[in-house]
Amino acid sequence: MTFPFFIQVLVNGLMLGLTYALIASGFSLIYGIMRLLNFAHGEFYMLGAFATYLICDRLGLNYFSALFLSMVVIALLGVVTYYLFFRPFRDQHDPSLVIALGVAMLIGGLAPLIFGEKDQSVSPVFPGVVQFFGATLSLERIFVIVMAIILMLALTWFIKFTRTGQAMRAVAQDPEAAALQGIGVDSTFVRCMAISSALAGAAGSLLAPLFVVNPYLGTHAVVKALVVVVIGGLGSIPGAVAGGLLLGLVESIGNTFLGGATEILGFVIVMLVLIFRPQGLLGHD
Amino acid sequence: MTKNRITIFLILLILVAFPLFVQDPFILNILITTGIWATAVWGVRLIMSTGQLTLGHAAYMAIGAYASSLLVMKAGFSFWLALPVSGLIAALVALLIGYPTLRIKGVYFAITSFAFAEIIRLIIMIWPGFLGGSGGIPGVPSPSPIFSIPFTGRVPFYYLILSISVVTYLVMVGIERSRIGKVFSAIHEGDDLAQSVGINIMKYKVIAFCLGCFFAGVSGSFYAHYFNFASPEFFTIWQSVYCLLFVIVGGAGSVYGPPLGSFFMTLVPEFLRGTKEYEPVVYAVILILVMFLLPGGLITLPDRLRRKKGYGKVDTKAIESGT
């Protein structure tokens, strides 16, 4: 493997890994705070991509307003989903998982009927390439990397330093004790759903110009999110970042050597993690 | 109890006599499909009875289907031997997977089963030489004649899957009444408590998982030889989700929930013929409605209606006092 080629693989892996981290951190946030495996999370990602496509293509707005609007729309959708479907099953473990599967099926089933089954595409925001140590890197990919890092830093800052973030951590530790301190558990859950869904929408929006947009992206995204959170540790956001980066790099390297078999690597890592370190790389019991 | 037994006997009688009066292949196909699902879905309920949620049941159906197809087509097995053997192979894989993953509490088992189902499907897809790749294995032979009954048309298949379902049903009822069934429900109520009275919960979880997957394997084997085709298309994550969904729609609390759920969910898409793309939406809506309106599943519907009509007036006090 030549050095420029190595850089190329590394950048691809970094981009893939950061988008996995972006999808998985929202998923992990919900599990960490609400103890809910939100299978609909992948569908929110898919809808984020479609929202961006529709806003750019049909409304003719520029990409950045599309990115912002997609995040807002998907966040609202997340809140509506919470009130309609998740809230009634809030304290029941298995039923909440099943209702999340139902919501995922509903959105995933409606999407091809509404949007059509065809692949759509969003025109690139930053066409062109840069030369870096002899490797040719597309600006679009670098843009995705930068945006993903900004969003992840913003999320970390939000959870660490804002009052809402503190409330979230308190609810994650012990909802009853948090409620006794005057923290509204319900409103915390709503904010958590909004943030997590906005992140999924942002991920969909960021990847829309790079890949095709179609109604079947959701399942793929939620499978990746599951793989990443198990590797990193369920409920841990640093874990989601670490797991995402690891999976992205492994897949990027795997793609160059294994081709089609790469998809299996993630699941093999999951099985190994579960056998040797069940709490995940950065998780704790 | 006895009234219950008479109902079961009558249903069985009707099912046995059914092809004497109705030979319409379309209707028989619905019943055969119901039987295929019910056999697998009973397995899901068995696994659920130990408090584990499986999201990868279709993988074990796939293992059954492919094992059986390969045993018959490449190793020259008779179908009648391949059927139980493919169930055993599925159970063996379940043992290997279950041992490390059932150890971990909480949702990890659900996630791993989900991940494993994807691995199986991907292995099928990327191994075209042996497993047929995305095209699957076409031309899986129908079962060889038994007692000089040839397997042509739907009727022999109907009786075969009916026998398989009845055997599965008897095993499930047997387990529920035996000591093992009581241990299962003790684990379901709370594993810490069960463990503290000296139950090896790991052992029983693995037993339930392997047995559940055995029936998935048998169901998959029948599936391949009935449709003469084994394809990765059938064994996606969503098929696994359907397995779980059928239990919940039918009713996880009763041994009659899985066949009821399978029948209902096989029947409903038939009303939407030609519009297969609506299936996931319809299934999702049914699931959501059942979870909100009938949390015990369709099997509790008669009870619900009776109580609404006011027959249950005497019982309300008993319910309130908790007896």
Contacts between the chains, C-beta under 8 A, distances in Angstrom:
chain1	res1	chain2	res2	distance
A	31	B	107	7.9
A	37	B	107	5.7
A	37	B	110	7.2
A	37	B	111	7.4
A	85	B	288	7.1
A	88	B	292	7.0
A	89	B	291	7.4
A	94	B	53	5.8
A	95	B	291	6.4
A	95	B	295	7.4
A	97	B	53	6.6
A	97	B	107	7.0
A	97	B	110	6.8
A	98	B	244	7.0
A	98	B	245	7.8
A	98	B	248	6.0
A	98	B	287	7.3
A	98	B	291	6.7
A	99	B	288	6.9
A	99	B	291	5.7
A	101	B	241	5.6
A	101	B	244	7.4
A	101	B	245	7.5
A	101	B	287	7.8
A	102	B	245	7.8
A	102	B	284	5.1
A	102	B	287	4.4
A	102	B	288	4.8
A	102	B	291	7.0
A	103	B	284	7.5
A	103	B	288	7.7
A	105	B	238	7.4
A	105	B	241	7.0
A	105	B	280	5.0
A	105	B	281	7.6
A	105	B	283	6.3
A	105	B	284	3.8
A	105	B	287	7.3
A	106	B	280	7.8
A	106	B	281	6.3
A	106	B	284	3.8
A	106	B	285	6.9
A	106	B	288	7.0
A	108	B	280	6.4
A	109	B	277	7.9
A	109	B	278	7.5
A	109	B	279	7.5
A	109	B	280	3.2
A	109	B	281	3.8
A	109	B	283	7.8
A	109	B	284	5.9
A	110	B	281	5.7
A	112	B	277	6.3
A	113	B	277	6.5
A	113	B	278	7.4
A	113	B	281	7.2
A	219	B	237	6.6
A	219	B	238	7.6
A	223	B	114	7.5
A	223	B	115	7.9
A	223	B	118	6.1
A	223	B	237	7.2
A	226	B	111	5.4
A	226	B	114	6.3
A	226	B	115	6.7
A	227	B	115	6.4
A	230	B	108	7.1
A	230	B	111	5.6
A	230	B	112	7.6
A	230	B	115	7.4
A	234	B	107	7.3
A	234	B	108	7.6
A	260	B	125	7.6
A	260	B	126	5.0
A	261	B	122	7.9
A	261	B	126	5.2
A	263	B	118	7.9
A	263	B	122	5.2
A	264	B	119	5.9
A	264	B	122	5.2
A	264	B	123	7.0
A	264	B	126	7.5
A	267	B	115	4.8
A	267	B	116	7.2
A	267	B	118	5.9
A	267	B	119	4.5
A	267	B	122	7.6
A	268	B	119	7.6
A	270	B	111	7.9
A	270	B	112	6.9
A	270	B	115	4.9
A	271	B	100	7.5
A	271	B	112	7.2
A	271	B	115	7.3
A	271	B	116	7.5
A	271	B	119	8.0
A	274	B	100	6.3
A	274	B	101	5.9
A	274	B	104	6.4
A	274	B	108	6.5
A	274	B	112	5.7
A	275	B	100	4.4
A	278	B	103	7.4
A	278	B	104	4.6
A	278	B	108	6.6
